Amino acid sequence: MMKEHLFVYGSLLKGALDPEVDEIIDKYCKPINWGYINGKLFDLGDYPGAILSIDDESFIYGLLYEISSPDIFFFVLDDYEDYFPGDLARSEYIRRKTEVRLNEHNEQIRAWVYEYNKSITSSQPYIESGNWLEHLKCKINTKIIIKKRLKDVITIGSGWFFIFLGVAGLFLPFLQGILFLLIGLFILSKKARWARSILMKLKKRYPRIYLNAQKKWDIMKQYIKQILRKPL
C-alpha cells in the first residue's frame, strides 16, 4: 500500500502555539524531514495561508510527515482546516497534492498540502522568508517590544502627571500636594536617578506621607500590570 504524506507549513507545525493540533500530529504523523514547496506564504493573522505556484523564485518551508491511518487523520484535519470536499466555495483551505523537495538531498516526494482558498487582501502581508515559525517569532518579539515601550510611556507619563499634581498642590491642601509629588517620584524612580535622589530626601523629611504614598503606588502598580497583561 502506497504511503501518504502531508507537508505542513503553518499552524500544523509543532511549536506553532496550537496544543490541539500538536496532539493530532503526534498521534497520526511521523516526521520525515524539513523541505520546501513552490509557492507564496501570506500572514492571515493567527495563521498563514499558502498559495501554490510553479514559480522557482518563491518557496514555502515546512515539515514533511508520513501519515498513519490517513482516512481517520484527514477526517479530523479537514474539519480543522475548514476544508469541505463537497463544497469548495465554502472551504477556507483545499487539500491537494504537490511536489515537496527535501532539504538534505533535494529528493522529491509527492504530498498533501492545505492551500488557502480565498482571495488575499492588502491586510494579509506576503511572508518573504516563506518560513512561518521564523515569522511568528518575529511577530512575538515585536509584540514584546511594543508592550515594553507602552509600559515605559505609561510609567513616564503617569509619573510626570503626578508630579504636576504635586506642584499644583500649592493650590491644594499642602499634604495632598506632597502626596502626589511622592507618587510621581515613585513612578519615575526606576527610570531616572534624579527622581530617586529627591525621593530619598523627602522620605527622611516626611516619613508618614512617604509610607502612605508608597502604599498608593503599590496599588497603582497592580492596576498597571493588569492593563499590560491584556493582549494587544
N, C-alpha and C positions, 0 to 999 in steps of 0.2 A: 504494500500500500504506500502510495506517494505521501511524503511528509508535507505538512502545511507549515508555512512560516508567516510571521507578522513583523512588519517594520514599524517601530514606534518612534515618534519624534517630539512628543509634547507631554500632555498630562498623563499619558500611559507609561512614561519613563519613571523608573524608580528614583525617588528623590525630588519629584515634581510637586510635592506638597499635597498629595491626594492619597491618604491611607486606604480608602476604599478600593482604589484601583490597584495599589500595591498588593493587596490581599488577593485580588483576582489573578494578577500576573504571577504571583508566587505559586498559586495553586495549579495553573494550567500551562505555564510557559517555562521554557529553559533558554537562558541567554546563549546566543551563538557567538556574536561578535559585533563590534561597532562598525557602522558603514554609512553610506550616503546614497541618496537618490537625486535625480534631476528634478528641479522644481524651485519654487519660491515659498518662503515661510513668512507668515504675517502674524502680528500680535493682535489677537482679538479681545484682549483684556486679561482674563484669568487663565486663558489657554491659547495656544496657537492654531492657525489653520494653514494647511499645505495646499498649494496649487501646483499640480504636476505639469511638467513640460518636457520637451526634448532638448531644451537649451543646455549646452555643455558648459555654460559660464555661471550658472547658479545652481547651488546644491543645498539639500536639506540633510542634516546629520542626525543620526539616531542609532537605535539598537535593534538588531535582528534577533527574533525569538523563534524557537521551534515550538509548535503548539501540540499539546496532548488534548484529546477529546475535543476537536475543533467544533463539532456541532453544538456541544454544550457551551463551550467558550464563546463562540460568536453569538449565540442566543443571548448571553448576558451582555457581551460587549457592544453588540449592535444597539441594544437599548440604551446603554450608557452614552454612546456616541450620537444618539438621535438619528440612527440610520434605519429607514423603513423600506425594505426591498420592494414592497408593493406600492409605495407612494414616494417616489424620488423627489417630487416637488416639495414635500413636507420635510424631507430629510436635511438636517444641518450638514451631515457628512455622508459620503457614499464610500463603500468599501470596494476597492478594485486592486488588481494585481499590477505590479511594476517591477522593473529590474533594480535590485539592490547590489551595490558594489561594496565589498568588504574592504576595510582599510588596509589590512596587512598584505594580502596577496592580490588585491584587485579582482578577486573571484566574484562572479556574478551569480546571484540566486534570485529566483522569481518569488515574490512575497506579496501578501496582502498589505494594504495601507489604507488608512482613512483619509480621504481627500475632502477638503472644505467644499461645500456645495452651494454656497451663497455668494453674492457679489461682495467684493472687497470695497470698503468705503475709505474716505480720507482720514477717518479716526482710527484706522487699523493699519499701523505702520509696517512697512517691509522690514524684516529682520535680515540685515545684510550678511551676518555671520552664518545664518542658516542653522544656528545652534540654540535651541530653546533653553536648555539648562544654563548656558552661559548668559543668555539674555535675561533669564529670570533672576540670576544672581545680581546682575547689574541693576535690575528694577528694585530688588530688595535693598541693595546698598544705597540707591538713590533715595528711597523712602526713609532710610535711617538718617541720611544726611539732612533731608528736608525736616524731619522731626527734630533733629538736633538744632538746626537753625531756628525752627519755630520756637523751641524751648528757650533759646538764647534771646530771641526777640521778646517773648513773653516775660522772661526774667528781667531783662534790662528795662523794658518799657514799664512794667509794673513797679520796679524799683524807683525809677525817676518819678513816677506818678505819686508814690507815697512820700518821696522827698519833697515834691511840690506841695503836697498837702501839709507836710510838716512845716515848711517855710510859711505857708499860708496860715499856720497856727497862730501867727501874730494877730489874726482877726478872729481866732477861735479861743476857747479856753486853753490856757498855757500848757497844761499837762497833755491834752489831746494832741497838740501840735508836736510835742516831743515824742509821743507815742507813734504818730505817723512817720516822723523822721527816722526813728529807730527801725520800724518795719521796712522802710525803704532801704536803709543801710544793710539790714539783714539780707535783703534780696540781692543787693549789689555786691555783698562782701565776697562771694565766690568768684566774681568777675573782676573786681578792682581792689588793689591793695590799699588805696586811699580810703575806701569805704570801711575796710577792716580796721584801719588805724583810728578813724573817727569813732567807730563803734566801740572800741576798747576804752576810749576816753569817756564816752557817755555812759558806759557800763559802770565805771567807777563813780561817776557823779550822780547817776540816777539808777541805782541797782534795782529798786522795786519796779520802776517803769520798764527797765530793761527786761526783767523776767516776764512782765505782762506782754510786752511786745514780742518776745521770743515765743510765748505760747500761741499768740495770734498768728505768727509767721508759720509755726508748725502746722496749724490748721490749714492755712492757705497753701502750703506745700502739698499736702494730701489732695487738696482740691485740684491743683495744677497737674499733679501726676495722673489723676483720673481723666482729665481732659486729654493729656498727651497719650494715654493708653488707647484711646479710640482710634480706629483705622482712618487713614487719610482718604 
